[in-house]
Structure formats: structure tokens, C-alpha cells
Amino acid sequence: MLKRKDYKFWFAIGSQDLYGEEALRKVAEHGRIMVDGLNKSGVLPFEVVLMPTLIDNVSIRKTFNDANADEECAGVITWMHTFSPAKSWILGLQEFRKPLLHLHTQFNMEIPYDSIDMDFMNLNQSAHGDREYGHIVSRMGIERNIIVGYWDDKNVQERIASWMRTAIGVIESSHIRVLRVGDNMRNVAVTEGDKVEAQIKFGWEIDAYNITDIAEYVQDVSKGDVDTLVEEYYSKYDIILDDWNPDEFKKHVAVQAQIELGFEKFLLEKDYHAIVTNFEMLSGLQQLPGLAIQRLMDKGYGFGGEGDWKTAAMVRLMKIMTQDIKDKKGTSFMEDYTYNLVPGKEGILQAHMLEVCPSVAKGSIGLRVSPLSMGNREDPARLVFTSKEGKGVATSLIDLGNRFRLIVNEVECLAQNTPMPNLPVASAFWRPEPNLATGAEAWILAGGAHHTAFSYDLTVQQMVDWGAYMGIEVIVIDKDTNIRNLKNELRWNSIAYR
């Protein structure tokens, strides 16, 4: 389901005609060499396209508006090869509506000490031109990223690649459509929010249907299709029968196959990219969707439990941002459950009733059928596993009434070496930065939810940049966090983000 779009990024070089046509020809040639080098580097996830050299108000304005109109263009990279009078950029920048990267670089790595003269100085003056351009972007208050360094350096290229993924998240955000099956869990505060404001801020469409609407799709799935999918389950996962009769076990698994097929048909027909369910609203379903939701998440759909549409949209967004990362480790919906407070082994056990995405699994994945006290339905099938080890980011988007706040916590998933034979769900165990005590206090002070959108494959900075492009408050909890400074930041933000 998660299809990669063929996005491109435009490379716009600023100059002027003070130094004649020969200088402009050199600017264009340098730009061609640089763009070819970036595309051949193997580092960037998307193609860079060289634009004609921009030397005046008309060409700059046209380029930015053409970028707005081009559905394949996900952002513009700007660089001032020579001096480019910044007033020429005002109208184009005012009308630009996509992510902007200011690449502060130059064609040559080293000053040519033996041959440098004023012709070279006039042509290669990014240290001059980029400051003129940077001034007007700052004066206009336009959100952008700035990357400084030599264009052919791998670290610089990796930073460009990282920005590209953030830019895709910005562009794709406006295409996210969330299917609410029923409503939010009754009396829960943090899963609520202003859906109209979310559409204004993020572009998300959040629509509600009765559970019976989607249950009809489930009931219409043919037995042949169910049997085929069940066989796929049995070939792909380790079957853990526990004390179940094999035939009875398979019947419970078949119910989840029917739910998966019915839900996916509904999502595809109505073009939704994320889904929420609620165990309080299950009319027409035999089981709470467990295995079915895990499989849908693994295909790229977002999910949030108990009607949590904000987390569902964020899971979808983060899956889009990571979709073609080589050797990626996974992205999932998560929930804080219980602590380990043993000194030196502190951490949080992450899980949910059923729905953790198998993309984060370490090793083999088991298929179990176990009782579930919530939902008043028959025992549901689910995938069970423990998560990979490594660093990741846990995010929580909350609605504070007058604004949205994105909380981003750097975490480290640790090995789960002690068996938990009586816990029939997928789980992760992580230690939040800077430590459990400070991380948990900071999270609670910031108003973070118990649900998170988690990924091994994104960085804190990428999520911070996404929030900045969206114009929302972002609170980071990492190794540098201390509570006194965080309290001050929250106070200042309450004024800045009114």
C-alpha cells in the first residue's frame, strides 16, 4: 500500500549579470557538475534537478511559483554562487509554499592560493552572496534549513538526504486521511483534539464512520480469500498453540484474516491512509482487531488505539518519511505500560493490548490466540515478538486547546533478555534520554500522552524540523534535558505560541 512517489528537489542558483555572460556560463557549468555529483553520490534518496541560473526578480518568482505548481517537486535547494541582490528574492519567497533548504557551500573546496585573483573572487563568493540571501529570508521570517559545508562531502550529503525526508513528511502531511472507526474512548482526555485545526495546520482529513459500516465489509469477505490469507499467516509466522486445539486456534486466526481483508478493502476504496479503532465500539466484529491491524501497519498504514487519530496520523507520516531507507529498523504505534525501577536497569515496557507493528520485531514472529478482557469479544489472534535494540525517537502530538505541541524524546531500546511467558503481546523496552527519572518527569511536564508514534529510523532533528515547517511548538527531551530549563522553555513557549 505504501507506494513511493517519484519526488524531485529543485536546485536554484542565485547570481546576477554584473560580471558578464562568461561568468554566468561558469555558474551554470558549476551547478551542473554539482547536481550531477549529488545525484551520483548514492546518498540522496531523491533526484536533484538543476534549474536555470536565477538573476532577477522575474526569473526567481517564476521558479518558485513553478515549484509550487509541480506535484513532483517536494522542495527547493537554494545556493548563491556569486552575489545575488536579496530584494530580487522577496516576491518569490513570499509566494513559495514548500520546504526550503539553504545550502551554504561553494564549488571549490580549497582556496587556490597560487592563482587566486579578483576574477576568481568575484565569481566564487558564496561567503558573501549567501549572507545577503540569508538576511532576507530571516527578515521575512521564513522557515528553512541551513546546511553549511562542501557539497561533495558525504556528511553534507547525508544532511541533505535527512532534510529531504523531512520535506517529504511536510508535503505528504497534506495528503493524510485518517479513518475513525467509531469515536474516542470515553472519558479519555489526551486522545481528543481539534480536528478542524489539525486540518488547517497539518492538512489531515479525519473522518468518522460507524463501526457497522466497516463491519459490513468484513462480513462480505469470501471464505476462499480468508483461507488463502490464513495459509500466508501459517507460512510466515511461528504458530504458538499453547493449549489450543489446532482447529479451534485456526478459526480464531481466520477471524483476523477476515477483518484484515475487510478493513483493507474499505481503506483502499475510500482512500484512507491511517485508521483508529476503539475496544468500546465493536458492533459486528467477533474480535478486537489485533493481527489485522498489525499487518495493516506493516503495509504502511498509520494506527492509533482507542480513537487516537493524532497518533495514527503521526505513525503514517513517519512511515512515509522512512519508506525507502536501506536496512530500516521499523516504525510503530506504541504505548507506555509499566516501569522497571531496579537501579541500573531502569526503563519502560512498551506494548499495547494487541497492536504493535511487526516492522520493529527482532528475530522470529509468533502467532498466538489469547484472552483479552477488554472489548467483550472472543479471544483475538495477535503477533508476538520483542523489538530490536537501538536508538529511536518517540513522539507525542498533543492538543493544548490553543495550540498543538509535538514532544520528541530520544530513547534507546534495550535487549529483553528475561522471558515473559505470560505476556501474550508484542513489546519493546526502552530507556528515555537522559534517564528514566528525568525523561519521565519532562514528558509529564510537557503533557505527553501514553501513546506514541515511534521510529528507529528518524532523528530528533528531523522531527523538530517537521514541526517547525508546520508552525507548531516542539519540545525535545534528550541527553541535554534538565527540568529547570525545561520549565522555563514551557513558560516562554506559552507566550510565543499563543
C-alpha positions as CSV (number, residue, x, y, z in Angstrom):
1,M,0.0,0.0,0.0
2,L,2.8,2.4,0.9
3,K,3.8,3.5,-2.6
4,R,6.9,5.6,-3.2
5,K,6.2,8.8,-5.1
6,D,8.7,10.0,-7.6
7,Y,9.5,13.3,-5.9
8,K,12.3,15.6,-7.0
9,F,14.1,18.6,-5.5
10,W,14.9,21.7,-7.5
11,F,18.4,23.2,-7.2
12,A,18.2,27.0,-7.7
13,I,21.4,29.0,-8.0
14,G,21.4,32.8,-7.4
15,S,23.6,35.2,-9.3
16,Q,23.4,38.5,-11.3
17,D,24.7,39.9,-14.6
18,L,27.3,42.3,-13.2
19,Y,30.2,40.1,-14.3
20,G,29.1,39.3,-17.9
21,E,28.0,36.3,-19.8
22,E,31.2,34.3,-19.3
23,A,30.7,34.4,-15.6
24,L,27.1,33.2,-15.9
25,R,28.2,30.3,-18.1
26,K,30.7,29.3,-15.4
27,V,28.0,29.5,-12.8
28,A,25.7,27.2,-14.8
29,E,28.6,24.8,-15.5
30,H,29.5,24.6,-11.9
31,G,25.9,24.0,-11.0
32,R,25.6,21.1,-13.5
33,I,28.7,19.4,-12.1
34,M,27.5,19.8,-8.5
35,V,24.0,18.4,-9.3
36,D,25.4,15.5,-11.2
37,G,27.7,14.8,-8.3
38,L,24.9,14.9,-5.8
39,N,22.8,12.6,-7.9
40,K,25.6,10.1,-8.5
41,S,26.7,10.1,-4.8
42,G,24.3,7.3,-3.9
43,V,23.5,9.2,-0.7
44,L,20.4,11.2,-1.6
45,P,17.1,9.3,-1.6
46,F,15.6,11.6,-4.3
47,E,16.8,13.2,-7.5
48,V,18.0,16.8,-7.6
49,V,17.1,18.8,-10.7
50,L,19.1,21.8,-11.8
51,M,17.2,25.0,-12.6
52,P,18.4,27.8,-14.9
53,T,20.5,30.4,-13.0
54,L,18.4,33.0,-11.3
55,I,19.5,36.6,-11.8
56,D,16.4,38.8,-11.4
57,N,13.0,39.2,-9.7
58,V,11.1,37.8,-12.6
59,S,13.0,34.5,-13.0
60,I,13.1,33.9,-9.2
61,R,9.4,34.5,-8.8
62,K,8.6,32.2,-11.7
63,T,10.8,29.4,-10.5
64,F,9.2,29.4,-7.0
65,N,5.7,29.5,-8.4
66,D,6.5,26.7,-10.9
67,A,7.8,24.7,-7.9
68,N,4.5,25.3,-6.1
69,A,2.6,24.0,-9.0
70,D,4.7,21.0,-9.8
71,E,3.4,18.0,-7.9
72,E,6.7,16.1,-8.2
73,C,8.7,19.0,-6.6
74,A,9.0,18.4,-2.9
75,G,11.2,21.4,-2.1
76,V,13.8,23.8,-3.4
77,I,17.5,23.9,-2.6
78,T,19.0,27.4,-2.9
79,W,22.6,28.5,-3.2
80,M,24.1,31.8,-4.0
81,H,27.2,31.1,-6.2
82,T,28.0,34.7,-6.6
83,F,26.5,37.8,-5.1
84,S,22.7,37.9,-5.6
85,P,20.8,41.1,-4.5
86,A,18.3,39.8,-2.0
87,K,15.5,42.2,-2.8
88,S,15.2,40.2,-6.0
89,W,14.1,37.2,-4.0
90,I,11.4,38.8,-1.9
91,L,8.3,38.1,-4.1
92,G,9.3,34.6,-5.0
93,L,10.0,33.7,-1.3
94,Q,6.7,35.3,-0.2
95,E,4.7,33.1,-2.6
96,F,6.7,29.9,-2.1
97,R,4.8,27.2,-0.2
98,K,7.1,24.2,0.0
99,P,10.2,23.2,2.1
100,L,13.3,25.4,1.6
101,L,16.9,24.4,2.0
102,H,19.7,27.0,2.0
103,L,22.8,25.1,1.0
104,H,25.8,27.3,2.1
105,T,28.6,25.8,0.0
106,Q,30.9,26.7,-2.8
107,F,32.1,25.0,-6.0
108,N,35.8,24.7,-4.9
109,M,36.9,23.1,-1.7
110,E,40.1,25.0,-1.2
111,I,41.3,28.5,-1.9
112,P,43.6,28.3,-5.0
113,Y,46.4,30.2,-3.3
114,D,48.8,30.3,-6.2
115,S,46.3,31.6,-8.8
116,I,43.6,33.4,-7.0
117,D,42.8,36.8,-8.4
118,M,39.8,39.3,-8.4
119,D,38.1,37.4,-11.2
120,F,38.1,34.3,-9.1
121,M,37.0,36.3,-6.0
122,N,34.1,37.9,-7.9
123,L,32.8,34.6,-9.2
124,N,33.3,32.4,-6.1
125,Q,31.8,34.5,-3.4
126,S,29.2,32.3,-1.7
127,A,30.5,33.5,1.7
128,H,29.2,36.9,0.5
129,G,26.2,36.1,-1.5
130,D,24.7,33.5,0.9
131,R,24.8,36.1,3.7
132,E,22.9,38.6,1.6
133,Y,20.3,36.0,0.8
134,G,20.2,34.6,4.3
135,H,19.5,38.1,5.7
136,I,16.3,38.5,3.6
137,V,15.0,35.0,4.5
138,S,15.5,35.7,8.2
139,R,13.9,39.2,7.9
140,M,10.9,37.7,6.2
141,G,10.6,35.0,9.0
142,I,10.6,32.1,6.5
143,E,11.2,28.7,7.9
144,R,14.1,26.9,6.2
145,N,17.0,24.6,6.9
146,I,20.6,25.8,6.5
147,I,23.4,23.3,5.7
148,V,27.0,24.5,5.7
149,G,29.9,22.7,4.1
150,Y,31.5,21.4,0.9
151,W,28.8,20.0,-1.4
152,D,30.8,16.8,-2.2
153,D,31.4,15.9,1.4
154,K,29.5,12.8,2.5
155,N,28.4,14.4,5.8
156,V,26.9,17.3,3.9
157,Q,25.1,15.0,1.5
158,E,23.8,12.9,4.4
159,R,22.4,16.1,6.0
160,I,20.7,16.9,2.6
161,A,19.3,13.4,2.5
162,S,17.9,13.8,6.0
163,W,16.3,17.2,5.1
164,M,14.7,15.5,2.0
165,R,12.9,13.0,4.2
166,T,11.6,15.8,6.4
167,A,10.5,17.7,3.3
168,I,8.6,14.6,2.1
169,G,6.9,14.5,5.5
170,V,5.8,18.1,5.1
171,I,4.5,17.5,1.6
172,E,2.8,14.2,2.3
173,S,1.2,15.5,5.5
174,S,-1.4,17.3,3.5
175,H,-2.4,14.0,1.8
176,I,-3.0,12.0,5.0
177,R,-6.6,10.8,5.5
178,V,-7.5,9.2,8.8
179,L,-10.4,6.7,9.2
180,R,-12.0,6.9,12.6
181,V,-13.9,3.7,13.3
182,G,-16.4,4.9,15.9
183,D,-15.2,7.6,18.4
184,N,-12.6,8.1,21.1
185,M,-12.5,6.0,24.2
186,R,-15.0,7.6,26.7
187,N,-13.6,9.9,29.3
188,V,-10.0,9.9,28.0
189,A,-8.5,13.4,27.5
190,V,-5.3,13.0,25.6
191,T,-6.7,11.3,22.6
192,E,-9.1,14.1,22.0
193,G,-8.3,17.2,19.8
194,D,-9.5,19.8,17.4
195,K,-9.8,18.0,14.0
196,V,-10.6,21.2,12.2
197,E,-7.4,22.9,13.5
198,A,-5.5,19.7,12.6
199,Q,-6.6,20.0,9.0
200,I,-5.7,23.7,9.0
201,K,-2.2,23.1,10.5
202,F,-1.3,19.7,9.0
203,G,-3.7,19.1,6.1
204,W,-5.1,16.0,7.7
205,E,-8.6,14.8,6.9
206,I,-10.1,13.0,9.8
207,D,-13.4,11.3,9.2
208,A,-15.6,9.1,11.4
209,Y,-17.7,6.1,10.4
210,N,-19.9,3.8,12.4
211,I,-18.2,0.5,13.2
212,T,-21.1,-1.2,11.4
213,D,-20.1,0.5,8.2
214,I,-16.7,-1.3,8.1
215,A,-18.1,-4.5,9.7
216,E,-20.2,-5.0,6.6
217,Y,-17.1,-5.1,4.5
218,V,-15.6,-7.7,6.9
219,Q,-18.7,-9.8,6.7
220,D,-18.6,-9.7,2.9
221,V,-15.1,-11.2,2.6
222,S,-15.2,-14.6,0.9
223,K,-14.1,-17.8,2.7
224,G,-11.7,-18.5,-0.1
225,D,-9.9,-15.2,0.4
226,V,-9.8,-15.8,4.1
227,D,-8.4,-19.3,3.7
228,T,-5.7,-18.0,1.4
229,L,-4.6,-15.3,3.8
230,V,-4.6,-17.8,6.8
231,E,-2.2,-20.0,4.8
232,E,0.0,-17.0,4.3
233,Y,0.0,-16.4,8.1
234,Y,0.9,-20.0,8.8
235,S,3.8,-19.9,6.3
236,K,5.2,-16.6,7.6
237,Y,4.8,-16.8,11.4
238,D,5.6,-19.3,14.2
239,I,2.4,-20.8,15.3
240,I,2.2,-20.9,19.1
241,L,-0.7,-23.1,20.0
242,D,-0.3,-23.0,23.8
243,D,-3.2,-25.2,25.0
244,W,-5.5,-24.6,22.0
245,N,-6.9,-27.2,19.8
246,P,-5.3,-26.7,16.4
247,D,-8.6,-26.4,14.5
248,E,-10.1,-24.0,17.1
249,F,-6.9,-21.9,17.0
250,K,-7.2,-21.6,13.2
251,K,-10.8,-20.5,13.5
252,H,-9.7,-17.6,15.7
253,V,-6.9,-16.7,13.3
254,A,-9.3,-16.8,10.4
255,V,-11.4,-14.1,12.1
256,Q,-8.5,-11.7,12.0
257,A,-7.8,-12.6,8.3
258,Q,-11.4,-11.6,7.5
259,I,-11.0,-8.4,9.5
260,E,-7.7,-7.5,7.7
261,L,-9.2,-8.1,4.2
262,G,-12.4,-6.2,5.0
263,F,-10.6,-3.3,6.7
264,E,-8.1,-3.0,3.8
265,K,-10.8,-3.0,1.2
266,F,-12.6,-0.2,3.0
267,L,-9.4,1.8,3.3
268,L,-8.5,1.3,-0.3
269,E,-11.9,2.1,-1.7
270,K,-12.3,5.3,0.3
271,D,-8.6,6.3,0.1
272,Y,-7.6,6.4,3.8
273,H,-4.1,6.0,5.0
274,A,-4.5,5.6,8.7
275,I,-7.1,4.0,11.0
276,V,-8.2,4.1,14.6
277,T,-10.3,1.6,16.5
278,N,-11.8,1.6,20.0
279,F,-12.4,-1.6,22.0
280,E,-15.6,0.1,23.4
281,M,-17.1,0.0,19.9
282,L,-17.0,-3.4,18.2
283,S,-20.5,-4.0,16.9
284,G,-20.5,-6.5,14.1
285,L,-17.0,-7.8,14.8
286,Q,-16.1,-11.1,16.5
287,Q,-12.8,-9.9,17.8
288,L,-11.0,-6.7,18.6
289,P,-8.7,-6.2,15.5
290,G,-5.3,-7.3,16.6
291,L,-3.3,-9.3,14.0
292,A,-5.3,-7.4,11.3
293,I,-4.1,-4.0,12.5
294,Q,-0.5,-5.2,13.0
295,R,-0.5,-6.4,9.4
296,L,-2.0,-3.1,8.1
297,M,0.6,-1.1,9.9
298,D,3.3,-3.3,8.4
299,K,1.9,-2.4,5.0
300,G,2.3,1.3,5.7
301,Y,-1.0,2.4,7.4
302,G,-1.0,4.5,10.5
303,F,-2.8,3.4,13.6
304,G,-3.9,4.8,16.9
305,G,-5.6,2.9,19.7
306,E,-8.8,4.0,21.5
307,G,-9.6,6.5,18.7
308,D,-6.2,8.3,18.9
309,W,-6.3,9.9,15.5
310,K,-3.3,12.2,16.2
311,T,-1.0,9.2,16.8
312,A,-2.4,7.3,13.9
313,A,-1.6,10.2,11.5
314,M,1.9,10.6,13.0
315,V,2.6,6.9,12.6
316,R,1.6,7.2,8.9
317,L,3.7,10.3,8.5
318,M,6.8,8.7,10.0
319,K,6.3,5.6,7.8
320,I,6.2,7.8,4.8
321,M,9.4,9.6,5.9
322,T,11.3,6.3,6.3
323,Q,9.8,4.3,3.4
324,D,12.9,3.7,1.3
325,I,15.6,3.7,3.9
326,K,18.0,0.9,3.3
327,D,18.1,-1.7,6.2
328,K,15.5,0.3,8.1
329,K,14.5,-1.0,11.6
330,G,10.9,0.0,11.8
331,T,8.2,2.4,12.8
332,S,5.2,1.6,15.1
333,F,2.4,2.7,17.4
334,M,3.5,2.2,21.0
335,E,2.1,2.7,24.5
336,D,3.8,3.2,27.9
337,Y,2.8,0.4,30.2
338,T,5.0,-0.3,33.2
339,Y,8.4,0.6,34.6
340,N,11.4,-1.3,35.7
341,L,12.8,0.7,38.6
342,V,15.7,-1.6,39.5
343,P,18.8,0.7,39.8
344,G,21.0,0.5,36.7
345,K,18.2,-1.3,34.8
346,E,15.6,1.4,34.6
347,G,13.3,1.6,31.7
348,I,9.7,1.5,30.3
349,L,8.0,-1.6,29.0
350,Q,6.2,-0.6,25.8
351,A,3.3,-2.6,24.3
352,H,-0.4,-2.4,23.6
353,M,-3.3,-4.7,24.0
354,L,-2.5,-6.1,20.6
355,E,-1.4,-3.6,18.0
356,V,2.4,-3.2,17.7
357,C,3.8,-3.2,14.2
358,P,5.9,-6.2,13.2
359,S,8.3,-3.9,11.3
360,V,10.1,-3.3,14.7
361,A,10.4,-7.1,15.5
362,K,13.7,-8.7,16.3
363,G,14.0,-12.2,15.0
364,S,11.1,-14.6,14.5
365,I,7.5,-13.5,15.0
366,G,4.9,-15.7,16.7
367,L,1.2,-16.0,16.2
368,R,-0.9,-16.6,19.4
369,V,-4.5,-16.6,20.4
370,S,-5.1,-15.4,24.0
371,P,-7.9,-14.0,26.1
372,L,-8.5,-10.2,26.2
373,S,-10.6,-8.8,29.0
374,M,-11.4,-5.6,27.1
375,G,-14.0,-5.5,24.3
376,N,-16.3,-8.3,25.4
377,R,-15.4,-10.4,22.3
378,E,-13.9,-13.8,21.6
379,D,-10.1,-14.3,22.2
380,P,-8.2,-12.5,19.4
381,A,-5.2,-13.6,17.4
382,R,-2.1,-11.4,17.5
383,L,1.6,-11.3,16.5
384,V,4.0,-11.6,19.4
385,F,7.7,-10.6,19.4
386,T,10.2,-8.4,21.1
387,S,11.7,-5.3,19.5
388,K,15.1,-4.6,18.0
389,E,17.7,-2.9,20.0
390,G,19.0,0.6,19.2
391,K,18.3,4.3,19.4
392,G,15.0,5.8,18.2
393,V,12.6,8.6,18.7
394,A,9.2,8.5,20.5
395,T,6.8,11.4,19.5
396,S,3.6,12.6,21.0
397,L,1.4,15.2,19.3
398,I,-1.0,16.8,21.8
399,D,-3.7,19.5,21.6
400,L,-3.3,22.1,24.4
401,G,-6.5,23.9,23.5
402,N,-4.9,26.9,21.9
403,R,-2.1,25.1,20.0
404,F,-0.6,21.8,19.1
405,R,2.7,20.7,20.8
406,L,4.9,17.9,19.4
407,I,7.0,16.2,22.1
408,V,10.1,14.3,20.8
409,N,12.0,12.0,23.2
410,E,15.2,10.3,22.2
411,V,15.1,6.8,23.5
412,E,17.2,3.6,23.4
413,C,15.6,0.2,23.0
414,L,17.3,-2.4,25.1
415,A,17.6,-6.1,24.9
416,Q,14.8,-8.0,26.6
417,N,16.7,-11.0,27.9
418,T,14.3,-12.0,30.6
419,P,11.4,-14.1,29.3
420,M,7.8,-13.0,29.9
421,P,6.0,-16.2,29.0
422,N,2.6,-15.0,30.3
423,L,2.6,-11.7,28.4
424,P,0.9,-12.6,25.0
425,V,1.7,-9.3,23.2
426,A,4.5,-7.7,21.3
427,S,6.7,-5.5,23.4
428,A,9.7,-3.1,23.5
429,F,11.7,-2.0,26.4
430,W,13.3,1.4,26.2
431,R,15.3,3.9,28.4
432,P,14.3,7.5,27.7
433,E,17.1,10.1,27.5
434,P,18.6,11.5,29.6
435,N,17.5,8.8,32.1
436,L,14.2,7.4,33.2
437,A,13.6,9.8,36.1
438,T,14.3,13.0,34.2
439,G,12.8,11.7,30.9
440,A,9.5,10.7,32.5
441,E,9.2,13.9,34.6
442,A,10.0,16.0,31.5
443,W,7.4,14.0,29.4
444,I,4.7,14.5,32.0
445,L,5.5,18.2,32.5
446,A,5.2,18.7,28.7
447,G,1.8,16.9,28.7
448,G,3.0,13.9,26.7
449,A,0.5,11.2,26.0
450,H,0.7,7.5,26.9
451,H,0.5,6.7,23.2
452,T,3.5,7.4,20.9
453,A,4.5,7.2,17.3
454,F,7.9,5.6,17.4
455,S,10.6,5.0,14.9
456,Y,14.2,3.6,14.9
457,D,14.9,5.3,11.5
458,L,14.2,9.0,12.2
459,T,16.2,11.5,14.2
460,V,15.1,14.1,16.8
461,Q,16.3,16.8,14.4
462,Q,14.1,15.6,11.5
463,M,11.0,15.7,13.8
464,V,12.0,19.1,15.1
465,D,12.3,20.4,11.5
466,W,8.9,18.9,10.6
467,G,7.3,20.7,13.5
468,A,9.0,23.9,12.6
469,Y,7.7,23.8,9.0
470,M,4.2,23.1,10.4
471,G,4.5,26.1,12.7
472,I,3.9,24.3,15.9
473,E,5.7,24.1,19.2
474,V,8.2,21.3,19.6
475,I,9.7,20.1,22.9
476,V,12.8,17.9,22.8
477,I,13.7,15.6,25.6
478,D,17.3,14.3,25.1
479,K,20.6,13.9,26.8
480,D,20.8,17.7,27.4
481,T,17.4,18.0,29.1
482,N,17.2,19.3,32.7
483,I,14.0,20.1,34.4
484,R,14.7,23.7,35.4
485,N,15.5,24.7,31.8
486,L,12.5,22.7,30.5
487,K,10.1,24.5,32.9
488,N,11.4,27.9,31.6
489,E,11.1,26.7,28.0
490,L,7.5,25.7,28.6
491,R,6.8,29.2,30.2
492,W,8.3,31.0,27.3
493,N,6.5,28.9,24.7
494,S,3.2,29.6,26.3
495,I,3.8,33.2,25.3
496,A,5.5,32.6,21.9
497,Y,2.8,30.2,20.7
498,R,-0.4,32.0,21.7
